[in-house]
């Protein structure tokens, strides 16, 4: 089972993506579960670096909007650049948070891309970040 940790800034969008999969009958066929910070004991004020390290330690995929890079050594971008290994899990970044709930077709493309990532997880280990809806993974 692959756990997807919704960043606190996109809980509604993450739920919309999972609802799209449910609505089309993909559950319980998919080996993935959505969890939120409160489900795993993370505080909403946890810094980006700690969230990224938590995900790597416990094998969670982080689903997020674009987090700021202005937090210096505590930023997500810093964590990715300095701690990424070839077996690290990618951060899944929703390209447009506003469109997920406003545009069902966009939401569905996000859902499809998330499923593809989960089903091919070994192939994307070591990729720092993947955007949904999809562009090719970049190292």
N, C-alpha and C positions, 0 to 999 in steps of 0.2 A: 504494500500500500504506500503510495506516495502522498505525503502531506504537503499541502500548499498553504503557506502562511500568508494571510492577507495583511499587508501593511495597514496600519490604522488610518492612513489617509485615503484608502480606497476600499474600505469594507463593503460599501454599497455596490460598488462596481464589481468586486469579486463575487458577491452574492448574485448579481445579475448574470454574470458569466456562468456560474454554476447552475442557476435557474434555467438558463437557455439550454444547457446540456440535459437537465432533468426533463424539461418540457419536450424535448425531442427524443426522450426515451433512452438516453445513454447510460443512465444509472440503473442498476448496479453493475453494469458491464465494465465501467472504468475503474482502474486501480488508483483512485485518488480521492482525497478528502480535504475539504476546506476547513482551516482553523484560523482563529484570530488571536491577537496578543493575549487577551484574557484567558483563552483556552489553554495556553502553554505557559502562563505565569510571567509573561513579559509586561513590563510597565509601559504605558503609552509614551512616557518620556525617555525610554531607552534610546541611546544614541545609535546612529546608523551602523557604526562599526560593531557595536555589541550585538545588534540584530543580525548582521551578516554572519558574525562568528557563531551565534546561536544556531542559525540555519545550517551552517556548514557542520557544526558539531552533531546536530541531531538529524541531519539529512532532509531538511525541509527546503522546498523551493520558495523563495520570497517573491510574492507578487506585489508590485508597487507601481505608483506613478513615478514620475521623475523626482527623486529626492535631491535636495540641495547638495552642492559640492562645497559650500562655503563654511562647513563645520571643521575644516582642517583635518587633523588626524582622526577625528571622530566621524568623518563623513563616509558615506557608502562608497563614493568614488575612491577615496583613499584606501579603504579596506580592500576593495577589489584590486587596485593597482599593487598594493604591497603584500597581500596575503594569498592571492590567487595561486592555486597549484593546478597541476594537470588533471586532478580528479575532483576539483571544486565544482559545486553546483552553480549554474548560472543564476543571475537575478533576472526575473521576468518582469519587464517594464511595459505597462500599458501606455501606448503612444498618446492617446487622447482620453483622459479620464471623463471629460464631459460628454464625449460621444457614446460611451458604453451604454448609458441609460437612456440617451436620446435617440439612438439609431440602432434598431434591432439587427440590421444586417452587419453593422460594425461589431456589435456585441457578439454575434454568432461567429464572425471571423476570429475574434479574440478567443472564443471558446474552442474553435477548431485548432487554432495554433497552439493553445495550451495543451490540448490532448496530444497533438503531434510531439510536442516537447516531452511530455511525460512518457509517452510510448517509446521514445527514442532517446531516453535520458543518457544512456552511456555514450552516445555519439556526441552529445553537447557538453559533456563534462570538460571543464577547463575553459569554456567560453565564459567571458566575464559577464555579459549581459545580453539578453535576447528581448527584442521588442515584439509585442503583439498589438495588432495583427502584424503578421510576419514579414520580416526581411530575413535574408540569409544570416546565419550566425557569423559573427566576426570575432576573430581572436585579437 
